[in-house]
Amino acid sequence: MTDSAGKRVTIVTIHGTGDTAAGLDGEKWFQNGSAFVARMKARLATHGVEAEIVPHLWSGLNSARGREAGANALSERLRKMRKTHDAIHLIGHSHGGNVANDAAVALGWKGDACNSKVKSLVTIGTPYFRREIAFAVWLGALLFLIVVGLVAACGALLVLIQLISDSSLSFKINAMVAFGLIFGGEMLLVRFAYRGWRRVASFRRRPRMDGAEIQAIWHPDDEAIAFLQRIDQSSLVAFPPLTFWRGSHSMALNSGVLIVTPFALGWFLTTLATGDFNFTDFLVYGPAVTTLLFATIYIIVRAIFGAAPEILMRGWFNSVVANSVKGIAFGGDGEDQIGKISPRSHYFATQERILDGEVAARMQVNSQGAASALIEKYRWSLFSVGGSGDETAIDSLATDAMTWESLIHTTYFDQPEIADMIADQIAAVARERS
């Protein structure tokens, strides 16, 4: 197939989080047979371009590893498709855009600079993530790959030397069997090490702004992008200044009382039992000794459990809590940090196409109307005194299709203008890169 007007192109569609499907055909936007696909193919036909739609189905989990697995599968699929397809265009929605973006990074996509078979990448409503891999993790993965490679090479070399130096047929047979088993195992280990290094290396790759360009379509009021950006930019301070210092006051008081009281009672009983008790000395020295002991314990406890954590650990505790909360929203479940949410790719040049005019206004009005109908449907259950207000209503709200239909983020593909916009973009690329 050739990427030019009057020829065929292949369009790979990548769905977003939760937008899964059992098969390639159906009514969802990315499936063959959907209204969006039919509209886009018809629009391409007016440009003289025939399109084959290839849905890429992945888990759809809000998980860094889920998206990574989807991207790995997509990159392997594209490597195979490049052998039989000359013109491949990618369309990703929501986190499907992140899957497509990460697959392009793994492929080392350079656009037309290297006559790439992947001609274009269009994303719709994608909150792009930047995955940070620490240098120590990258270095460790590289060293592990080098060590495993050297061990495999040395093991193979030693077996070959033994095969050459010993003329015994039985030894050679045994050595060859052992060599096959050892070499096979080492190759599996090398493959494992290489994939680990390639993974961390891809996320430390520098942005590529030459030749490869992503077309990013998004609405200025897209809820997913706005929500994740707010989470990313928020300063979550679970432990305000002086939290540990103030919290240590009660601990210090209790510790002083628990230690001084037995001490004073023991002192009194001991002197009384030995006959050394002097009531005048006890009244004079007792309060001074117990007060000094209490003050010493109080200061030590506040220093250890108040001042030290306040100075040394409060910032760390806050970062742990903040990263945990952000990790829940971003689907973080690995050693890498996820953040820097943006409607633009962190790896490729991005031409933003922010929706405006009639289509943007229509999406906003439809969203507000659908949200009002949704609230009215569940108002009695959730907000009225005497209403059920139980978990059943909340579960129904979370799974009700009306919830998702009330979001701008999920209704891009209901707009015929967006199908036309993407088709026109693919046709333009087809003409430019034919």
Contacts in CASP RR format, 6 or more apart in sequence:
PFRMAT RR
TARGET T0000
AUTHOR 0000-0000-0000
METHOD contacts of the structure
MODEL  1
MTDSAGKRVTIVTIHGTGDTAAGLDGEKWFQNGSAFVARMKARLATHGVE
AEIVPHLWSGLNSARGREAGANALSERLRKMRKTHDAIHLIGHSHGGNVA
NDAAVALGWKGDACNSKVKSLVTIGTPYFRREIAFAVWLGALLFLIVVGL
VAACGALLVLIQLISDSSLSFKINAMVAFGLIFGGEMLLVRFAYRGWRRV
ASFRRRPRMDGAEIQAIWHPDDEAIAFLQRIDQSSLVAFPPLTFWRGSHS
MALNSGVLIVTPFALGWFLTTLATGDFNFTDFLVYGPAVTTLLFATIYII
VRAIFGAAPEILMRGWFNSVVANSVKGIAFGGDGEDQIGKISPRSHYFAT
QERILDGEVAARMQVNSQGAASALIEKYRWSLFSVGGSGDETAIDSLATD
AMTWESLIHTTYFDQPEIADMIADQIAAVARERS
1 7 0 8 1.000
1 8 0 8 1.000
1 9 0 8 1.000
1 10 0 8 1.000
1 85 0 8 1.000
1 86 0 8 1.000
1 87 0 8 1.000
2 8 0 8 1.000
2 86 0 8 1.000
2 87 0 8 1.000
2 434 0 8 1.000
3 9 0 8 1.000
3 86 0 8 1.000
3 87 0 8 1.000
3 119 0 8 1.000
3 429 0 8 1.000
3 430 0 8 1.000
3 433 0 8 1.000
3 434 0 8 1.000
4 430 0 8 1.000
4 431 0 8 1.000
4 434 0 8 1.000
5 47 0 8 1.000
5 48 0 8 1.000
5 49 0 8 1.000
5 427 0 8 1.000
5 430 0 8 1.000
5 431 0 8 1.000
5 434 0 8 1.000
6 48 0 8 1.000
6 49 0 8 1.000
6 50 0 8 1.000
7 49 0 8 1.000
7 50 0 8 1.000
7 87 0 8 1.000
7 430 0 8 1.000
7 434 0 8 1.000
8 49 0 8 1.000
8 50 0 8 1.000
8 51 0 8 1.000
8 52 0 8 1.000
8 87 0 8 1.000
9 44 0 8 1.000
9 49 0 8 1.000
9 50 0 8 1.000
9 51 0 8 1.000
9 52 0 8 1.000
9 87 0 8 1.000
9 88 0 8 1.000
9 89 0 8 1.000
9 119 0 8 1.000
9 426 0 8 1.000
9 430 0 8 1.000
10 51 0 8 1.000
10 52 0 8 1.000
10 54 0 8 1.000
10 81 0 8 1.000
10 85 0 8 1.000
10 87 0 8 1.000
10 88 0 8 1.000
10 89 0 8 1.000
11 40 0 8 1.000
11 51 0 8 1.000
11 52 0 8 1.000
11 53 0 8 1.000
11 54 0 8 1.000
11 88 0 8 1.000
11 89 0 8 1.000
11 90 0 8 1.000
11 91 0 8 1.000
11 426 0 8 1.000
12 54 0 8 1.000
12 55 0 8 1.000
12 56 0 8 1.000
12 74 0 8 1.000
12 77 0 8 1.000
12 78 0 8 1.000
12 81 0 8 1.000
12 88 0 8 1.000
12 89 0 8 1.000
12 90 0 8 1.000
12 91 0 8 1.000
13 29 0 8 1.000
13 30 0 8 1.000
13 31 0 8 1.000
13 37 0 8 1.000
13 53 0 8 1.000
13 54 0 8 1.000
13 55 0 8 1.000
13 56 0 8 1.000
13 91 0 8 1.000
13 92 0 8 1.000
14 30 0 8 1.000
14 56 0 8 1.000
14 58 0 8 1.000
14 74 0 8 1.000
14 90 0 8 1.000
14 91 0 8 1.000
14 92 0 8 1.000
14 93 0 8 1.000
14 96 0 8 1.000
14 97 0 8 1.000
14 99 0 8 1.000
14 100 0 8 1.000
15 21 0 8 1.000
15 28 0 8 1.000
15 29 0 8 1.000
15 30 0 8 1.000
15 55 0 8 1.000
15 56 0 8 1.000
15 57 0 8 1.000
15 58 0 8 1.000
15 60 0 8 1.000
15 92 0 8 1.000
15 93 0 8 1.000
15 94 0 8 1.000
15 96 0 8 1.000
16 60 0 8 1.000
16 92 0 8 1.000
16 93 0 8 1.000
16 94 0 8 1.000
16 95 0 8 1.000
16 96 0 8 1.000
16 97 0 8 1.000
16 99 0 8 1.000
17 60 0 8 1.000
17 61 0 8 1.000
17 62 0 8 1.000
17 94 0 8 1.000
17 95 0 8 1.000
17 96 0 8 1.000
18 60 0 8 1.000
18 61 0 8 1.000
18 62 0 8 1.000
19 28 0 8 1.000
19 30 0 8 1.000
19 60 0 8 1.000
19 93 0 8 1.000
19 94 0 8 1.000
19 410 0 8 1.000
20 57 0 8 1.000
20 59 0 8 1.000
20 60 0 8 1.000
21 28 0 8 1.000
21 30 0 8 1.000
21 31 0 8 1.000
21 55 0 8 1.000
21 57 0 8 1.000
23 31 0 8 1.000
23 55 0 8 1.000
23 57 0 8 1.000
24 31 0 8 1.000
24 32 0 8 1.000
24 54 0 8 1.000
24 55 0 8 1.000
24 57 0 8 1.000
25 31 0 8 1.000
25 32 0 8 1.000
25 33 0 8 1.000
26 32 0 8 1.000
26 33 0 8 1.000
26 34 0 8 1.000
27 33 0 8 1.000
27 34 0 8 1.000
27 35 0 8 1.000
28 34 0 8 1.000
29 36 0 8 1.000
29 37 0 8 1.000
29 93 0 8 1.000
29 413 0 8 1.000
30 37 0 8 1.000
30 55 0 8 1.000
30 91 0 8 1.000
30 92 0 8 1.000
30 93 0 8 1.000
31 37 0 8 1.000
31 55 0 8 1.000
32 53 0 8 1.000
32 55 0 8 1.000
34 413 0 8 1.000
36 413 0 8 1.000
36 419 0 8 1.000
37 53 0 8 1.000
39 416 0 8 1.000
39 419 0 8 1.000
39 420 0 8 1.000
39 423 0 8 1.000
40 51 0 8 1.000
40 419 0 8 1.000
40 420 0 8 1.000
40 422 0 8 1.000
40 423 0 8 1.000
41 50 0 8 1.000
41 51 0 8 1.000
41 53 0 8 1.000
41 423 0 8 1.000
43 419 0 8 1.000
43 420 0 8 1.000
43 423 0 8 1.000
43 424 0 8 1.000
44 50 0 8 1.000
44 51 0 8 1.000
44 423 0 8 1.000
44 426 0 8 1.000
44 427 0 8 1.000
47 423 0 8 1.000
47 424 0 8 1.000
47 427 0 8 1.000
47 430 0 8 1.000
48 427 0 8 1.000
49 426 0 8 1.000
49 427 0 8 1.000
49 430 0 8 1.000
51 426 0 8 1.000
54 81 0 8 1.000
56 70 0 8 1.000
56 73 0 8 1.000
56 74 0 8 1.000
56 77 0 8 1.000
56 99 0 8 1.000
58 66 0 8 1.000
58 67 0 8 1.000
58 69 0 8 1.000
58 70 0 8 1.000
58 73 0 8 1.000
58 74 0 8 1.000
58 96 0 8 1.000
58 99 0 8 1.000
59 66 0 8 1.000
59 69 0 8 1.000
59 70 0 8 1.000
60 66 0 8 1.000
60 67 0 8 1.000
60 95 0 8 1.000
61 67 0 8 1.000
62 95 0 8 1.000
62 331 0 8 1.000
63 331 0 8 1.000
63 332 0 8 1.000
63 333 0 8 1.000
64 131 0 8 1.000
64 330 0 8 1.000
64 331 0 8 1.000
64 332 0 8 1.000
64 333 0 8 1.000
64 334 0 8 1.000
64 336 0 8 1.000
64 338 0 8 1.000
65 333 0 8 1.000
65 334 0 8 1.000
67 95 0 8 1.000
67 96 0 8 1.000
67 98 0 8 1.000
67 99 0 8 1.000
67 102 0 8 1.000
68 102 0 8 1.000
68 199 0 8 1.000
70 99 0 8 1.000
70 103 0 8 1.000
71 98 0 8 1.000
71 99 0 8 1.000
71 100 0 8 1.000
71 101 0 8 1.000
71 102 0 8 1.000
71 103 0 8 1.000
71 106 0 8 1.000
72 103 0 8 1.000
72 106 0 8 1.000
74 99 0 8 1.000
74 100 0 8 1.000
74 103 0 8 1.000
75 103 0 8 1.000
75 106 0 8 1.000
75 107 0 8 1.000
78 88 0 8 1.000
78 103 0 8 1.000
78 107 0 8 1.000
78 117 0 8 1.000
78 118 0 8 1.000
79 107 0 8 1.000
81 88 0 8 1.000
81 117 0 8 1.000
82 88 0 8 1.000
82 117 0 8 1.000
82 118 0 8 1.000
85 117 0 8 1.000
86 117 0 8 1.000
87 117 0 8 1.000
87 119 0 8 1.000
87 430 0 8 1.000
88 117 0 8 1.000
88 118 0 8 1.000
88 119 0 8 1.000
89 118 0 8 1.000
89 119 0 8 1.000
89 120 0 8 1.000
89 121 0 8 1.000
89 122 0 8 1.000
89 426 0 8 1.000
89 429 0 8 1.000
90 100 0 8 1.000
90 103 0 8 1.000
90 104 0 8 1.000
90 118 0 8 1.000
90 120 0 8 1.000
90 121 0 8 1.000
90 122 0 8 1.000
91 100 0 8 1.000
91 122 0 8 1.000
91 123 0 8 1.000
91 124 0 8 1.000
91 422 0 8 1.000
92 99 0 8 1.000
92 100 0 8 1.000
92 121 0 8 1.000
92 122 0 8 1.000
92 123 0 8 1.000
92 124 0 8 1.000
92 126 0 8 1.000
93 123 0 8 1.000
93 124 0 8 1.000
93 125 0 8 1.000
93 126 0 8 1.000
93 412 0 8 1.000
93 413 0 8 1.000
94 124 0 8 1.000
94 125 0 8 1.000
94 126 0 8 1.000
94 127 0 8 1.000
94 224 0 8 1.000
94 409 0 8 1.000
95 126 0 8 1.000
95 127 0 8 1.000
96 123 0 8 1.000
96 126 0 8 1.000
97 123 0 8 1.000
97 126 0 8 1.000
97 128 0 8 1.000
98 126 0 8 1.000
98 127 0 8 1.000
98 128 0 8 1.000
98 129 0 8 1.000
100 121 0 8 1.000
100 123 0 8 1.000
101 121 0 8 1.000
101 123 0 8 1.000
101 126 0 8 1.000
101 128 0 8 1.000
101 214 0 8 1.000
101 345 0 8 1.000
101 347 0 8 1.000
101 348 0 8 1.000
102 202 0 8 1.000
104 118 0 8 1.000
104 121 0 8 1.000
104 212 0 8 1.000
104 347 0 8 1.000
104 348 0 8 1.000
105 202 0 8 1.000
105 203 0 8 1.000
105 205 0 8 1.000
105 347 0 8 1.000
106 198 0 8 1.000
106 202 0 8 1.000
107 118 0 8 1.000
108 205 0 8 1.000
108 208 0 8 1.000
109 116 0 8 1.000
109 118 0 8 1.000
109 121 0 8 1.000
109 208 0 8 1.000
109 212 0 8 1.000
109 348 0 8 1.000
110 116 0 8 1.000
110 208 0 8 1.000
110 210 0 8 1.000
110 211 0 8 1.000
110 212 0 8 1.000
111 118 0 8 1.000
111 119 0 8 1.000
111 211 0 8 1.000
111 212 0 8 1.000
111 213 0 8 1.000
112 119 0 8 1.000
112 211 0 8 1.000
112 433 0 8 1.000
113 210 0 8 1.000
113 211 0 8 1.000
113 212 0 8 1.000
116 212 0 8 1.000
119 429 0 8 1.000
119 430 0 8 1.000
119 433 0 8 1.000
120 215 0 8 1.000
120 425 0 8 1.000
120 426 0 8 1.000
120 429 0 8 1.000
121 212 0 8 1.000
121 214 0 8 1.000
121 215 0 8 1.000
121 348 0 8 1.000
122 214 0 8 1.000
122 215 0 8 1.000
122 216 0 8 1.000
122 217 0 8 1.000
122 422 0 8 1.000
122 425 0 8 1.000
122 426 0 8 1.000
123 214 0 8 1.000
123 215 0 8 1.000
123 216 0 8 1.000
123 217 0 8 1.000
123 345 0 8 1.000
124 217 0 8 1.000
124 218 0 8 1.000
124 412 0 8 1.000
124 413 0 8 1.000
124 418 0 8 1.000
124 422 0 8 1.000
125 216 0 8 1.000
125 217 0 8 1.000
125 218 0 8 1.000
125 219 0 8 1.000
125 222 0 8 1.000
125 224 0 8 1.000
125 225 0 8 1.000
125 343 0 8 1.000
125 409 0 8 1.000
125 412 0 8 1.000
126 216 0 8 1.000
126 218 0 8 1.000
126 225 0 8 1.000
126 343 0 8 1.000
127 224 0 8 1.000
127 225 0 8 1.000
127 228 0 8 1.000
127 229 0 8 1.000
127 341 0 8 1.000
127 342 0 8 1.000
127 343 0 8 1.000
128 341 0 8 1.000
128 342 0 8 1.000
128 343 0 8 1.000
128 344 0 8 1.000
128 345 0 8 1.000
128 346 0 8 1.000
129 330 0 8 1.000
129 338 0 8 1.000
129 339 0 8 1.000
129 340 0 8 1.000
129 341 0 8 1.000
129 346 0 8 1.000
130 338 0 8 1.000
130 339 0 8 1.000
130 340 0 8 1.000
130 342 0 8 1.000
130 346 0 8 1.000
131 203 0 8 1.000
131 336 0 8 1.000
131 337 0 8 1.000
131 338 0 8 1.000
131 339 0 8 1.000
132 203 0 8 1.000
132 336 0 8 1.000
132 337 0 8 1.000
132 338 0 8 1.000
132 339 0 8 1.000
133 200 0 8 1.000
133 203 0 8 1.000
133 204 0 8 1.000
133 336 0 8 1.000
134 335 0 8 1.000
135 204 0 8 1.000
137 200 0 8 1.000
137 335 0 8 1.000
137 336 0 8 1.000
138 200 0 8 1.000
138 201 0 8 1.000
138 204 0 8 1.000
141 193 0 8 1.000
141 196 0 8 1.000
141 197 0 8 1.000
141 199 0 8 1.000
141 200 0 8 1.000
141 201 0 8 1.000
142 197 0 8 1.000
142 201 0 8 1.000
144 193 0 8 1.000
144 197 0 8 1.000
145 190 0 8 1.000
145 193 0 8 1.000
145 194 0 8 1.000
145 196 0 8 1.000
145 197 0 8 1.000
148 186 0 8 1.000
148 189 0 8 1.000
148 190 0 8 1.000
148 193 0 8 1.000
149 186 0 8 1.000
149 190 0 8 1.000
149 193 0 8 1.000
151 186 0 8 1.000
152 183 0 8 1.000
152 186 0 8 1.000
152 187 0 8 1.000
152 189 0 8 1.000
152 190 0 8 1.000
155 182 0 8 1.000
155 183 0 8 1.000
155 186 0 8 1.000
156 179 0 8 1.000
156 183 0 8 1.000
156 186 0 8 1.000
159 175 0 8 1.000
159 178 0 8 1.000
159 179 0 8 1.000
159 182 0 8 1.000
159 183 0 8 1.000
160 179 0 8 1.000
162 171 0 8 1.000
162 175 0 8 1.000
163 172 0 8 1.000
163 175 0 8 1.000
163 176 0 8 1.000
163 179 0 8 1.000
166 172 0 8 1.000
166 175 0 8 1.000
200 336 0 8 1.000
203 336 0 8 1.000
205 347 0 8 1.000
207 346 0 8 1.000
207 347 0 8 1.000
207 348 0 8 1.000
208 347 0 8 1.000
208 348 0 8 1.000
208 349 0 8 1.000
209 348 0 8 1.000
209 349 0 8 1.000
210 349 0 8 1.000
211 349 0 8 1.000
212 348 0 8 1.000
212 349 0 8 1.000
213 348 0 8 1.000
213 349 0 8 1.000
213 350 0 8 1.000
213 351 0 8 1.000
214 345 0 8 1.000
214 348 0 8 1.000
214 349 0 8 1.000
214 350 0 8 1.000
214 351 0 8 1.000
215 350 0 8 1.000
215 351 0 8 1.000
215 353 0 8 1.000
215 425 0 8 1.000
216 343 0 8 1.000
216 344 0 8 1.000
216 345 0 8 1.000
216 350 0 8 1.000
216 351 0 8 1.000
216 352 0 8 1.000
216 353 0 8 1.000
217 353 0 8 1.000
217 355 0 8 1.000
217 412 0 8 1.000
217 418 0 8 1.000
217 421 0 8 1.000
217 422 0 8 1.000
218 225 0 8 1.000
218 343 0 8 1.000
218 352 0 8 1.000
218 353 0 8 1.000
218 354 0 8 1.000
218 355 0 8 1.000
219 354 0 8 1.000
219 355 0 8 1.000
219 360 0 8 1.000
219 363 0 8 1.000
219 364 0 8 1.000
219 408 0 8 1.000
219 409 0 8 1.000
219 412 0 8 1.000
220 354 0 8 1.000
220 355 0 8 1.000
220 356 0 8 1.000
220 360 0 8 1.000
221 364 0 8 1.000
221 367 0 8 1.000
221 408 0 8 1.000
222 343 0 8 1.000
222 408 0 8 1.000
222 409 0 8 1.000
223 407 0 8 1.000
223 408 0 8 1.000
223 409 0 8 1.000
224 407 0 8 1.000
224 409 0 8 1.000
225 341 0 8 1.000
225 343 0 8 1.000
225 409 0 8 1.000
227 329 0 8 1.000
228 329 0 8 1.000
228 330 0 8 1.000
228 341 0 8 1.000
229 341 0 8 1.000
229 342 0 8 1.000
231 325 0 8 1.000
231 326 0 8 1.000
231 329 0 8 1.000
231 330 0 8 1.000
231 341 0 8 1.000
232 326 0 8 1.000
232 330 0 8 1.000
232 339 0 8 1.000
232 340 0 8 1.000
232 341 0 8 1.000
235 322 0 8 1.000
236 318 0 8 1.000
236 321 0 8 1.000
236 322 0 8 1.000
236 325 0 8 1.000
236 326 0 8 1.000
237 318 0 8 1.000
238 317 0 8 1.000
238 318 0 8 1.000
238 321 0 8 1.000
238 322 0 8 1.000
239 314 0 8 1.000
239 315 0 8 1.000
239 317 0 8 1.000
239 318 0 8 1.000
239 321 0 8 1.000
241 310 0 8 1.000
241 314 0 8 1.000
242 310 0 8 1.000
243 310 0 8 1.000
243 314 0 8 1.000
244 305 0 8 1.000
244 306 0 8 1.000
244 309 0 8 1.000
244 310 0 8 1.000
244 313 0 8 1.000
244 314 0 8 1.000
245 302 0 8 1.000
245 306 0 8 1.000
245 307 0 8 1.000
245 310 0 8 1.000
247 306 0 8 1.000
248 301 0 8 1.000
248 302 0 8 1.000
248 305 0 8 1.000
248 306 0 8 1.000
248 307 0 8 1.000
249 302 0 8 1.000
251 301 0 8 1.000
251 305 0 8 1.000
252 297 0 8 1.000
252 298 0 8 1.000
252 299 0 8 1.000
252 301 0 8 1.000
252 302 0 8 1.000
252 305 0 8 1.000
253 298 0 8 1.000
255 297 0 8 1.000
255 298 0 8 1.000
255 301 0 8 1.000
256 293 0 8 1.000
256 294 0 8 1.000
256 297 0 8 1.000
256 298 0 8 1.000
256 301 0 8 1.000
257 294 0 8 1.000
259 293 0 8 1.000
259 294 0 8 1.000
259 297 0 8 1.000
260 290 0 8 1.000
260 293 0 8 1.000
260 294 0 8 1.000
260 297 0 8 1.000
263 290 0 8 1.000
263 293 0 8 1.000
264 286 0 8 1.000
264 290 0 8 1.000
267 286 0 8 1.000
267 289 0 8 1.000
268 277 0 8 1.000
268 282 0 8 1.000
271 277 0 8 1.000
271 278 0 8 1.000
271 282 0 8 1.000
309 317 0 8 1.000
323 337 0 8 1.000
326 338 0 8 1.000
326 339 0 8 1.000
327 333 0 8 1.000
327 338 0 8 1.000
330 338 0 8 1.000
330 339 0 8 1.000
330 341 0 8 1.000
331 338 0 8 1.000
332 338 0 8 1.000
340 346 0 8 1.000
343 352 0 8 1.000
344 350 0 8 1.000
344 352 0 8 1.000
353 421 0 8 1.000
355 363 0 8 1.000
355 418 0 8 1.000
359 415 0 8 1.000
359 417 0 8 1.000
359 418 0 8 1.000
362 415 0 8 1.000
363 408 0 8 1.000
363 411 0 8 1.000
363 412 0 8 1.000
363 415 0 8 1.000
364 408 0 8 1.000
366 411 0 8 1.000
366 414 0 8 1.000
367 406 0 8 1.000
367 407 0 8 1.000
367 408 0 8 1.000
367 411 0 8 1.000
369 406 0 8 1.000
370 402 0 8 1.000
370 405 0 8 1.000
370 406 0 8 1.000
371 406 0 8 1.000
373 402 0 8 1.000
373 406 0 8 1.000
374 397 0 8 1.000
374 400 0 8 1.000
374 402 0 8 1.000
374 403 0 8 1.000
374 406 0 8 1.000
377 400 0 8 1.000
377 402 0 8 1.000
378 393 0 8 1.000
378 396 0 8 1.000
378 397 0 8 1.000
380 387 0 8 1.000
381 387 0 8 1.000
381 388 0 8 1.000
381 389 0 8 1.000
381 390 0 8 1.000
381 393 0 8 1.000
382 389 0 8 1.000
382 393 0 8 1.000
382 394 0 8 1.000
382 397 0 8 1.000
397 403 0 8 1.000
404 410 0 8 1.000
405 411 0 8 1.000
412 418 0 8 1.000
413 419 0 8 1.000
END
